[in-house]
Amino acid sequence: MKTLRNTPWLLGAQLACLIVPAALNIGGAAQAWVHGAPEALMSGSFQLRILVALLHAAVVMAGVFILLAIHRRGLQS
Protein backbone atom coordinates (compact mmCIF):
# COMPACT_ATOMS: atom_id res chain seq x y z
CA MET A 1 0.00 0.00 0.00
CA LYS A 2 1.37 3.38 -1.00
CA THR A 3 1.46 5.86 1.85
CA LEU A 4 1.17 9.60 1.45
CA ARG A 5 4.82 10.14 2.35
CA ASN A 6 5.92 8.04 -0.61
CA THR A 7 4.04 9.92 -3.30
CA PRO A 8 5.82 12.15 -5.80
CA TRP A 9 3.12 14.81 -5.27
CA LEU A 10 4.05 15.24 -1.63
CA LEU A 11 7.74 15.34 -2.48
CA GLY A 12 7.04 18.02 -5.09
CA ALA A 13 5.03 20.07 -2.61
CA GLN A 14 7.78 19.84 0.00
CA LEU A 15 10.43 20.85 -2.53
CA ALA A 16 8.30 23.79 -3.67
CA CYS A 17 7.88 24.97 -0.07
CA LEU A 18 11.67 24.98 0.25
CA ILE A 19 12.61 26.44 -3.13
CA VAL A 20 10.01 29.20 -3.67
CA PRO A 21 10.83 31.31 -0.58
CA ALA A 22 14.56 30.97 -1.27
CA ALA A 23 14.06 32.03 -4.87
CA LEU A 24 12.11 35.09 -3.73
CA ASN A 25 14.80 35.95 -1.19
CA ILE A 26 17.59 35.58 -3.75
CA GLY A 27 15.53 37.48 -6.33
CA GLY A 28 15.08 40.36 -3.91
CA ALA A 29 18.80 40.49 -3.24
CA ALA A 30 19.54 40.38 -6.98
CA GLN A 31 17.06 43.19 -7.61
CA ALA A 32 18.74 45.28 -4.92
CA TRP A 33 22.07 44.55 -6.59
CA VAL A 34 20.85 45.64 -10.03
CA HIS A 35 18.99 48.76 -8.91
CA GLY A 36 21.28 49.81 -6.07
CA ALA A 37 23.55 52.81 -6.24
CA PRO A 38 27.27 51.96 -6.13
CA GLU A 39 27.73 53.50 -2.68
CA ALA A 40 24.69 51.60 -1.35
CA LEU A 41 26.17 48.29 -2.50
CA MET A 42 28.91 48.57 0.09
CA SER A 43 26.53 49.30 2.96
CA GLY A 44 26.23 46.81 5.79
CA SER A 45 22.52 46.22 5.27
CA PHE A 46 23.01 45.26 1.64
CA GLN A 47 25.86 42.90 2.48
CA LEU A 48 23.72 41.34 5.20
CA ARG A 49 20.90 40.85 2.71
CA ILE A 50 23.25 39.05 0.31
CA LEU A 51 24.61 36.90 3.15
CA VAL A 52 21.10 35.93 4.25
CA ALA A 53 20.16 35.04 0.66
CA LEU A 54 23.25 32.83 0.29
CA LEU A 55 22.63 31.12 3.63
CA HIS A 56 19.00 30.56 2.67
CA ALA A 57 20.11 28.95 -0.59
CA ALA A 58 22.52 26.66 1.29
CA VAL A 59 19.79 25.56 3.72
CA VAL A 60 17.44 24.90 0.80
CA MET A 61 20.03 22.77 -0.99
CA ALA A 62 20.58 20.72 2.18
CA GLY A 63 16.82 20.35 2.63
CA VAL A 64 16.37 19.18 -0.96
CA PHE A 65 19.05 16.50 -0.55
CA ILE A 66 17.50 15.34 2.74
CA LEU A 67 14.00 15.17 1.23
CA LEU A 68 15.26 13.24 -1.79
CA ALA A 69 17.10 10.77 0.47
CA ILE A 70 14.00 10.28 2.63
CA HIS A 71 11.83 9.84 -0.44
CA ARG A 72 14.24 7.34 -2.02
CA ARG A 73 14.47 5.34 1.22
CA GLY A 74 10.67 5.32 1.51
CA LEU A 75 10.30 3.98 -2.02
CA GLN A 76 12.82 1.18 -1.38
CA SER A 77 11.00 -0.13 1.69
Stockholm file with secondary structure:
# STOCKHOLM 1.0

chainA/1-77         MKTLRNTPWLLGAQLACLIVPAALNIGGAAQAWVHGAPEALMSGSFQLRILVALLHAAVVMAGVFILLAIHRRGLQS
#=GR chainA/1-77 SS CCCGGGCHHHHHHHHHHHHHHHHHHHHHHHHHHHHSCHHHHTSHHHHHHHHHHHHHHHHHHHHHHHHHHHHHHHHHC
#=GC SS_cons        CCCGGGCHHHHHHHHHHHHHHHHHHHHHHHHHHHHSCHHHHTSHHHHHHHHHHHHHHHHHHHHHHHHHHHHHHHHHC
//
